[in-house]
């Protein structure tokens, strides 16, 4: 989970957080349990898709470049 937080930029987090909140908040709606289950599956699935989509777009080489860039940045600040 830590790698996901490093990889995602503000746009991904902006899309993921509301979907997670909605996936659980919809349980308070006065609708049938079946509808709640469907809504939860769709919203939670979308949140996970956006979350892991950031890793897929970045790829292995991009992740290695990002990791080395972060290491250089941290070594300069010390």
N, C-alpha and C positions, 0 to 999 in steps of 0.2 A: 504494500500500500504506500510506503514511503516513496518508491520510485514514481508512482503515479502523481503524487503531489509535486515532485520535482519537475516532471515532464510537462505538466499542464500549465498553460498560460492563463491569464485572467478570463479569456472568453470561454474556455472549457469549464472552469469552475463556475462561471456565471450560468452556464447551461445545466450543470450537474446538480448544484445545490438546490435550486427550486424543484427539480424533478424528485429528488429524494424527499424533500419536505412534503410535496404534494402526494407522493406515494403513500405516506403514512397519515397525512392530514385528512385524506379522503375517507378514512375509516370513521370519521365523525359525521359523515353525511347520512341522512335518513333514507338510505336505499337498501336494496336486498344484498344479502351476503354474497351472492353470485356476482352481482355488479361490482361490489367492492373488491372481490378477488380479481376480476378482470381488470379493473382500473389499477390495482396495485401491481399486477403483472406487467401491464403496459408501461406504466410510469417508472417502475423500478428497472424494468428492462431497458428503457430509453436512457435512464441515468447511467446504467452500467455500460451501455453502448457508447455514450459520449465519453465516459471516463476512460475506457480502454481504447477508444478510437484515437485518443491523443498519443498513446504508446505506439499504436500501429502506424500512424502517420510518421512519427519520428523515426522508427526503425532502429535496428541494432547499431548501425554506424552513427546515426544521429545521436543516439543515447551515449555512445562512447565519446563523441565530440563534446556533448553537453557536460558530461561528467568531467572531462579534462578541463574544460573551460571553467567550471565551478571550482575545481581544485586550484587552478591558477589564480582565480579571483580570491579564494580564501587565503592562499599563501601570501598574496600582496597585502592583505589587510592585517596580517599578523606582525 
